[in-house]
């Protein structure tokens, strides 16, 4: 993430995705950025001076209710791209406020 983007990160990862912000260790706190967690998923956003968004490589986050999350993101104006189901998963892609690609996946009932 670019320097100074912590408020945007909190709004997206905590506010929209519902992840809890983790306190960074004291030795790393002065470097900026934010850490978030939900269940066993951890997202650590570090500050890069010459930041370039990750548009191809991306994390895939497993969610319980993709339809509800999709509605919340749409209500906030977040652009989404639906993709074909992938071997038992429904999924879509979004961009965080820094244009990093995030895949959201839900297991399909069998």
N, C-alpha and C positions, 0 to 999 in steps of 0.2 A: 504494500500500500504506500501511497505517497505520504510525505510528512504532513502532519496536521489533519489527517483524515479520521482520527479516532471517533469523533461524534457521528460521522457518516457510517462507520463500521458498527458502532453500537446500535444505531437506528436500524440497520439491515439485519445483522446477525442476532442481536438480542431482541430488538423490537419486532421484526417481521418473521425471522426464522424461529424465534423463541429459545435461542441458546442462552445459557447463563454466562456472564462474563467471569472469567477467572482472574484473580489478582496475579500479576506477573511477579516473579521473584525479585526481591530488592535489587539484586545485582543486574537485572535486566530492565527494570522499570524505567530508568532514565533514557533508554533507547527509543521510546515511543512504541506505537503499535498497540494491539489488543489481542487477548486470548479469550476464546469462547469454548464452551463444552455443552454437550447434550448427550446423555447416556454415555456410551463409550467413545463417541466422536469428539475430537479435539480439533479446533482450527486456531492456528497461531498466525496472526497477521503482523509481519515485521515491516519496518519502514525501510524503503530503498530510496537513495538520493536520486537515482536515474530510473525511477519506477517505470516498468512496462507491464501492462496487464497480461495475465495468463489466459489466452483466448482458446487454446486447444487443450493443453494439459489442464486437468481439473480434478477437484475432489468430487466424489459421489456420496451424498448423504442419504441414508435410509430413513424414511419418515413413516409415521403410522397412518396419516390421513392426507394423502396428496391433494385430493379435491379441496379440502378446507384450506390447506396452505396455498394452493393455486388461487383460490378466491381472495384470500387475504393479500397476496402479492399483487393480484390484478387490481384490487381496491386501492393499493398504494401506487399504482402506475408502473409497476415493475414489468418490463417486457419479458415474455416467456416464449420458448420454442418447444412445442410438443415433439416427442420423438416416438418411433415405433416401440412397442413393448419389447423388452430384451429378456428372453428366457425366464419368464415368470415375474417380470417387473413392469410396472407402468412407470414412465419417467418423463421428466421435462428438464429443460436447461434454462437457467436465469443468469443474469450478470449482477454481481455485487456492485456497490456504488463506484468501484474503481475499474469496472469492466472485466473483472476476473470471471471466468466461466464456472458455474456451480451446477452440478447435476443433482436433481432431487428424485429419489426412487422410492416406490412402494411395492412390496411383495403382492402379487396377485393371488387371490384365493384359488386353490386347486380344486 
